[in-house]
Amino acid sequence: MARFVVRALVLAAAVALVILFSDCGSGLPHTSQVTVIVTPAQATVTTEGTLDFVGNGSGFTETPIVRWWIQEARNAGGDDCGYLEPPPTSSCQFGYVIYGSVNVFPSAASYFAPPTPGTYHLTFEATQFSTFDHLSKTASATISVTP
């Protein structure tokens, strides 16, 4: 009987701790309260041309860390073709993107189109960190590269 009482007390204490810590939260906003966008959402550029974009959002309770990349490059593995400064050379067959800083929000970026026409996707990600967790949101722009 004593063993049953001890188990019940341990279980009750564990449940109380879960309730206590879940009420404290992670310090992050709820994912449904956060949105991000890329402007423009669709664009056309000629081969080897350049386009400017802005990634922005709402609902973050602190300035998020930002990243940009070319989705097709990321899907292919290796280099995702998102850089903080111009690369000396680029082997990015889908074009590449340059953004100036990871801690500026809203975030400006420039897309440099490849020599090959096609449809490519520029992805913007904003991530807010807390002590124990993080919240990331992404948005994309569709880019038509024409001859």
C-alpha positions, -999 to 999 in steps of 0.1 A, spaced: 0 0 0 28 24 9 44 18 -26 11 27 -42 9 60 -22 45 69 -31 39 62 -68 7 83 -67 26 112 -51 54 110 -76 29 110 -105 10 139 -90 43 159 -86 53 151 -122 19 163 -134 22 195 -113 56 202 -128 44 197 -163 15 221 -157 38 246 -140 64 246 -168 38 246 -196 22 277 -181 56 295 -181 60 290 -219 91 291 -239 91 329 -244 82 325 -280 50 336 -297 25 309 -308 33 298 -343 -1 308 -355 6 344 -345 37 347 -367 38 353 -404 65 361 -429 64 373 -465 87 380 -494 81 410 -516 76 407 -545 62 372 -543 66 367 -581 91 384 -604 107 380 -639 143 388 -647 165 381 -678 194 357 -675 223 371 -655 200 399 -643 195 411 -607 163 415 -586 158 430 -552 136 415 -525 125 422 -490 117 396 -463 94 408 -435 70 394 -410 49 401 -379 42 385 -346 78 380 -334 84 391 -299 121 397 -306 141 404 -337 145 371 -355 177 358 -372 172 357 -410 185 335 -438 179 334 -476 185 306 -501 176 292 -535 153 263 -529 164 243 -560 201 246 -548 191 234 -513 171 205 -527 202 195 -548 223 193 -516 255 211 -508 256 249 -512 222 266 -508 235 296 -527 226 322 -500 255 345 -490 262 374 -467 286 389 -492 293 383 -529 311 351 -535 344 354 -555 329 329 -579 296 311 -579 288 276 -590 251 281 -583 233 269 -614 200 283 -601 213 318 -594 223 330 -559 212 355 -533 231 380 -512 218 395 -480 238 418 -458 232 405 -422 215 378 -403 202 401 -376 185 429 -396 147 426 -399 131 434 -423 158 419 -445 168 430 -480 183 406 -505 195 407 -541 189 377 -564 215 372 -592 200 351 -620 219 323 -636 227 321 -674 201 294 -678 164 303 -682 139 286 -658 117 290 -628 135 293 -594 123 298 -559 140 323 -534 133 313 -498 134 336 -468 135 322 -432 131 341 -400 139 323 -367 133 336 -332 152 318 -304 145 314 -268 165 297 -241 151 262 -248 134 264 -282 130 283 -314 103 293 -339 110 294 -377 88 306 -405 96 307 -442 81 324 -473 92 321 -509 92 341 -541 89 325 -575 113 339 -601 110 334 -638 144 338 -655 139 345 -692 164 347 -721 
